[in-house]
Amino acid sequence: MQKSKWMTAAAIGVLIFAGNAFAQEKKVVAVSIPAADHGWTAGVVYHAEQAAAEINEAFDDVEVVVKTSPSATAQVSALEDLAATRDLAALVILPYTSEELTLPVQDVKDGGTFITVVDRGLNDPSIQDLYVAGDNIAVGRNTAKFLVEQMDGKGDVVVLRGIPTVIDDERIEGFQQGLEGTDMKILDIQYANWNADEAFTLMQDYLAKYPHIDAVWANDDDMLLGVLEAIKESGRTEIQYALGGNGMKEIIEKVMAEDAMTPVETPYPPSMIKTAIYMTVANLVGQAPVRGTVKLDAPLITKENAEEFYFPDSPF
């Protein structure tokens, strides 16, 4: 998270300098992101709109347009409309899902548009000029390693995953890597679509199906909220840990309070969208080309360092 904030601050400084030095024809940067359908995406929308307002005020020759979409189908339609009605210098996209958005983004790319992909990734990474994301494999692996250490490598775990995307696959891959060579067993693993209500229902199903569960991993904090409510209502007492990921402020508060069931967390800041927008604009205002992959660290958040990751005024 610190890396994300530093990079954003540095990018702002570079762009302000460039804005004063260059007066070019207006360049359109489209930002296509999911609508705020859960806490993390609410944070993404907040930071994207903030970046757009700052850049549009600072530069006469750049226009950042933010479009939110409530589904993959809607996002495809939004991209088609943007490409048909605007001459896009760049596209910054956080795909709703990887599979449905890969070919539409390729079509935009074929028109000569600079492509920045954030977070969820595309099925064909060669399409992107720039990729900005957290280390999703580390999110899963660090969580699993904590459970292994605390439970002496033994126990039964249930897992809730998000939606079919590259980052969800990576989180699951990392978690499974962290359990390798231990006697810990994943009893079940199903999608709950990064949604608290769906996670609540799925956790109720897990509790009814399995008479003994030692730990739960919901690979997103919105789902973790549903999991914790289901456990609370069930009255089950054998579950030692229920962990999530992404750094939601409500979960950070649990870590700071030394909550027995949720004593650790992993960060995945929605502010990465702002970093991605500024890095993309840097390519359009006379700066050196920015290409490749930027990955943010995912260190384990504990009571000792939780204050560094706590932002009470953030929407997430």
C-alpha positions as CSV (number, residue, x, y, z in Angstrom):
1,M,0.0,0.0,0.0
2,Q,2.8,2.4,0.8
3,K,4.3,1.6,-2.6
4,S,1.0,2.5,-4.3
5,K,0.7,5.8,-2.5
6,W,4.4,6.7,-3.2
7,M,4.0,5.9,-6.9
8,T,0.9,8.0,-7.2
9,A,2.5,10.9,-5.5
10,A,5.5,10.7,-7.7
11,A,3.4,10.4,-10.8
12,I,1.4,13.5,-9.8
13,G,4.6,15.5,-9.5
14,V,5.9,14.4,-12.9
15,L,2.6,15.1,-14.5
16,I,2.2,18.6,-13.1
17,F,5.6,19.5,-14.4
18,A,4.7,18.0,-17.8
19,G,1.4,19.8,-17.8
20,N,3.1,23.1,-17.5
21,A,5.6,22.3,-20.2
22,F,3.5,20.9,-23.0
23,A,0.4,22.2,-24.8
24,Q,-0.8,19.5,-27.1
25,E,-4.0,18.5,-28.8
26,K,-6.5,17.0,-26.2
27,K,-6.0,13.3,-25.7
28,V,-8.8,11.1,-24.4
29,V,-8.1,8.5,-21.7
30,A,-11.1,6.2,-21.1
31,V,-11.3,4.5,-17.7
32,S,-13.6,1.5,-17.7
33,I,-14.3,-0.1,-14.4
34,P,-17.0,-2.2,-12.6
35,A,-19.7,-0.3,-10.8
36,A,-19.5,-0.1,-7.0
37,D,-21.2,-3.4,-6.3
38,H,-19.1,-4.2,-3.2
39,G,-16.7,-2.4,-0.9
40,W,-13.5,-2.9,-2.9
41,T,-15.0,-1.7,-6.2
42,A,-16.6,1.3,-4.4
43,G,-13.0,2.2,-3.5
44,V,-11.9,1.8,-7.1
45,V,-14.7,4.1,-8.3
46,Y,-13.8,6.7,-5.7
47,H,-10.1,6.7,-6.6
48,A,-10.7,6.7,-10.3
49,E,-13.0,9.7,-10.1
50,Q,-10.6,11.5,-7.9
51,A,-7.7,10.9,-10.4
52,A,-9.9,12.0,-13.3
53,A,-10.9,15.3,-11.5
54,E,-7.3,16.0,-10.7
55,I,-5.9,15.3,-14.2
56,N,-8.7,17.1,-16.0
57,E,-8.1,20.2,-13.9
58,A,-4.4,20.1,-14.3
59,F,-4.2,19.5,-18.1
60,D,-5.8,21.3,-20.9
61,D,-4.7,18.7,-23.4
62,V,-5.9,15.5,-21.6
63,E,-9.4,14.4,-20.9
64,V,-10.0,11.4,-18.6
65,V,-13.5,9.9,-18.9
66,V,-14.6,7.4,-16.3
67,K,-17.3,4.8,-17.2
68,T,-18.7,2.3,-14.7
69,S,-20.4,-0.9,-15.7
70,P,-22.6,-3.2,-13.6
71,S,-21.8,-6.4,-15.6
72,A,-19.4,-7.8,-18.1
73,T,-22.0,-7.4,-20.9
74,A,-22.5,-3.8,-19.9
75,Q,-18.7,-3.2,-19.9
76,V,-18.4,-4.6,-23.4
77,S,-21.1,-2.3,-24.6
78,A,-19.4,0.7,-22.9
79,L,-16.1,-0.1,-24.6
80,E,-17.9,-0.3,-28.0
81,D,-19.6,3.0,-27.4
82,L,-16.4,4.7,-26.3
83,A,-14.4,3.4,-29.3
84,A,-17.1,4.4,-31.7
85,T,-17.6,7.9,-30.4
86,R,-14.2,9.0,-29.1
87,D,-10.7,8.9,-30.5
88,L,-9.1,7.0,-27.6
89,A,-5.4,7.7,-26.9
90,A,-5.4,5.3,-24.0
91,L,-7.7,2.9,-22.2
92,V,-7.4,2.0,-18.5
93,I,-9.5,-1.0,-17.8
94,L,-10.3,-3.1,-14.8
95,P,-12.2,-6.0,-16.5
96,Y,-15.4,-7.1,-14.9
97,T,-14.4,-10.6,-15.9
98,S,-11.3,-11.8,-17.8
99,E,-12.8,-14.0,-20.5
100,E,-15.6,-11.7,-21.7
101,L,-13.4,-8.6,-21.9
102,T,-10.3,-10.0,-23.6
103,L,-11.5,-9.8,-27.2
104,P,-13.3,-6.4,-26.8
105,V,-10.1,-4.9,-25.4
106,Q,-8.1,-6.4,-28.3
107,D,-10.4,-4.6,-30.7
108,V,-9.7,-1.3,-28.9
109,K,-6.0,-2.1,-29.0
110,D,-6.1,-2.7,-32.7
111,G,-7.3,0.8,-33.2
112,G,-3.9,2.1,-31.9
113,T,-5.0,2.7,-28.3
114,F,-2.5,2.4,-25.4
115,I,-3.9,-0.3,-23.1
116,T,-3.4,-0.4,-19.3
117,V,-5.0,-3.3,-17.5
118,V,-5.6,-3.1,-13.8
119,D,-6.2,-5.9,-11.3
120,R,-8.2,-8.7,-12.8
121,G,-6.2,-9.2,-16.0
122,L,-7.1,-10.4,-19.5
123,N,-6.8,-14.0,-20.8
124,D,-4.2,-12.7,-23.3
125,P,-1.7,-10.6,-21.4
126,S,0.1,-9.6,-24.7
127,I,-2.8,-7.1,-25.3
128,Q,-1.7,-4.9,-22.5
129,D,1.0,-2.2,-22.6
130,L,0.9,-1.8,-18.9
131,Y,-0.4,-4.0,-16.1
132,V,-0.9,-2.7,-12.5
133,A,-2.0,-5.1,-9.8
134,G,-1.3,-6.5,-6.4
135,D,0.6,-9.7,-5.9
136,N,-2.4,-12.1,-5.8
137,I,-0.4,-15.2,-5.5
138,A,1.2,-13.7,-2.4
139,V,-2.2,-12.8,-1.0
140,G,-3.2,-16.5,-1.0
141,R,0.2,-17.9,-0.1
142,N,0.9,-15.6,2.9
143,T,-2.6,-16.3,4.3
144,A,-2.0,-20.1,3.9
145,K,1.4,-19.9,5.5
146,F,-0.1,-18.1,8.5
147,L,-2.7,-20.9,9.0
148,V,-0.1,-23.6,8.6
149,E,2.1,-22.0,11.3
150,Q,-0.7,-21.3,13.7
151,M,-2.4,-24.8,13.3
152,D,0.8,-26.9,13.2
153,G,0.1,-27.9,9.6
154,K,-3.1,-29.8,10.5
155,G,-6.7,-29.0,10.0
156,D,-9.7,-28.8,7.7
157,V,-10.3,-25.6,5.7
158,V,-13.2,-24.3,3.5
159,V,-12.5,-21.7,0.9
160,L,-14.7,-19.1,-0.8
161,R,-13.4,-17.7,-4.1
162,G,-14.6,-14.6,-6.0
163,I,-15.6,-14.6,-9.7
164,P,-13.8,-16.3,-12.6
165,T,-10.9,-14.0,-13.2
166,V,-7.1,-14.2,-13.5
167,I,-6.6,-12.7,-10.0
168,D,-9.0,-15.1,-8.4
169,D,-7.2,-18.0,-10.0
170,E,-3.9,-16.6,-8.7
171,R,-5.1,-16.2,-5.2
172,I,-6.3,-19.8,-5.1
173,E,-3.0,-21.0,-6.7
174,G,-1.1,-19.1,-4.0
175,F,-3.2,-20.5,-1.2
176,Q,-2.8,-24.1,-2.4
177,Q,1.0,-23.5,-2.7
178,G,1.1,-22.4,0.9
179,L,-0.6,-25.6,2.0
180,E,1.7,-27.9,0.0
181,G,3.6,-30.5,2.2
182,T,1.2,-30.1,5.1
183,D,-1.7,-32.2,6.5
184,M,-4.1,-29.4,6.0
185,K,-7.1,-30.3,3.8
186,I,-9.4,-28.1,1.7
187,L,-12.8,-29.6,2.3
188,D,-14.6,-27.4,-0.2
189,I,-14.0,-24.5,-2.5
190,Q,-16.8,-22.6,-4.3
191,Y,-17.5,-19.2,-5.8
192,A,-19.4,-16.5,-3.8
193,N,-18.7,-13.7,-6.3
194,W,-17.0,-11.3,-3.9
195,N,-20.4,-10.7,-2.3
196,A,-21.2,-10.6,1.4
197,D,-24.8,-12.0,1.0
198,E,-23.7,-14.9,-1.3
199,A,-20.8,-15.6,1.1
200,F,-23.3,-15.8,4.0
201,T,-25.4,-18.3,2.1
202,L,-22.4,-20.4,1.0
203,M,-21.0,-20.4,4.5
204,Q,-24.3,-21.6,5.9
205,D,-24.1,-24.5,3.3
206,Y,-20.6,-25.3,4.4
207,L,-21.6,-25.3,8.1
208,A,-24.5,-27.7,7.3
209,K,-22.4,-30.0,5.2
210,Y,-19.3,-30.2,7.4
211,P,-19.6,-31.0,11.1
212,H,-16.1,-29.9,11.8
213,I,-14.2,-26.9,10.2
214,D,-11.0,-25.6,11.6
215,A,-10.5,-22.5,9.4
216,V,-12.1,-20.5,6.6
217,W,-10.5,-18.4,3.9
218,A,-12.7,-16.0,2.0
219,N,-10.3,-14.5,-0.6
220,D,-12.0,-11.1,-0.3
221,D,-13.1,-9.0,2.7
222,D,-16.6,-8.4,1.5
223,M,-17.1,-12.2,1.5
224,L,-15.4,-12.4,4.9
225,L,-18.1,-10.2,6.4
226,G,-20.8,-12.7,5.3
227,V,-18.7,-15.6,6.6
228,L,-18.3,-14.1,10.0
229,E,-22.1,-13.4,10.3
230,A,-22.9,-17.0,9.3
231,I,-20.5,-18.4,11.9
232,K,-21.9,-16.1,14.5
233,E,-25.5,-17.2,13.8
234,S,-24.5,-20.9,13.8
235,G,-23.1,-20.9,17.3
236,R,-20.2,-23.1,16.1
237,T,-17.2,-22.8,18.3
238,E,-14.6,-25.1,16.7
239,I,-13.6,-22.7,13.9
240,Q,-10.3,-21.1,14.9
241,Y,-9.7,-18.7,12.1
242,A,-11.8,-16.8,9.4
243,L,-9.5,-14.8,7.2
244,G,-10.0,-12.6,4.2
245,G,-7.9,-10.3,2.0
246,N,-7.8,-6.8,0.5
247,G,-7.4,-4.5,3.5
248,M,-11.0,-3.4,4.2
249,K,-10.9,-0.9,7.1
250,E,-13.5,-2.9,9.1
251,I,-11.1,-5.9,8.9
252,I,-8.1,-3.9,9.8
253,E,-10.0,-2.7,12.9
254,K,-10.4,-6.4,13.9
255,V,-6.6,-6.9,13.5
256,M,-5.9,-3.8,15.5
257,A,-8.2,-5.1,18.2
258,E,-6.4,-8.5,18.2
259,D,-9.6,-10.3,17.2
260,A,-9.0,-14.0,17.9
261,M,-10.7,-15.3,14.7
262,T,-9.4,-12.6,12.4
263,P,-6.0,-11.6,13.7
264,V,-4.2,-11.0,10.3
265,E,-5.0,-9.5,6.9
266,T,-3.4,-9.0,3.5
267,P,-3.5,-5.6,1.6
268,Y,-4.9,-5.1,-1.9
269,P,-5.6,-1.4,-2.2
270,P,-8.3,-0.1,-4.6
271,S,-6.1,3.0,-5.0
272,M,-4.0,1.1,-7.5
273,I,-6.5,2.4,-10.1
274,K,-5.3,5.9,-9.4
275,T,-1.7,4.9,-9.8
276,A,-2.5,3.2,-13.1
277,I,-4.3,6.3,-14.5
278,Y,-1.4,8.6,-13.6
279,M,1.2,6.2,-15.1
280,T,-0.9,5.9,-18.3
281,V,-1.2,9.7,-18.6
282,A,2.5,10.0,-18.2
283,N,2.9,8.2,-21.6
284,L,0.8,11.0,-23.3
285,V,2.4,14.1,-21.9
286,G,6.0,13.9,-23.2
287,Q,7.4,11.6,-20.5
288,A,9.4,8.4,-21.1
289,P,7.2,5.5,-22.1
290,V,6.0,3.4,-19.1
291,R,5.5,-0.3,-20.0
292,G,5.5,-3.6,-18.4
293,T,4.1,-4.9,-15.0
294,V,3.8,-3.1,-11.7
295,K,3.0,-5.4,-8.8
296,L,2.3,-4.2,-5.3
297,D,3.5,-6.2,-2.3
298,A,1.1,-8.2,-0.1
299,P,2.8,-8.4,3.3
300,L,0.9,-9.9,6.2
301,I,-0.9,-7.2,8.2
302,T,-0.6,-7.9,11.9
303,K,-1.4,-5.9,15.1
304,E,2.2,-4.6,14.9
305,N,1.9,-2.9,11.5
306,A,-1.9,-2.5,11.1
307,E,-1.9,1.3,11.7
308,E,0.1,1.7,8.5
309,F,-2.7,0.2,6.5
310,Y,-5.6,1.8,8.2
311,F,-7.5,4.7,6.5
312,P,-10.7,5.4,8.4
313,D,-11.9,8.0,5.9
314,S,-11.6,5.7,2.9
315,P,-14.8,4.1,1.4
316,F,-13.1,0.7,1.8
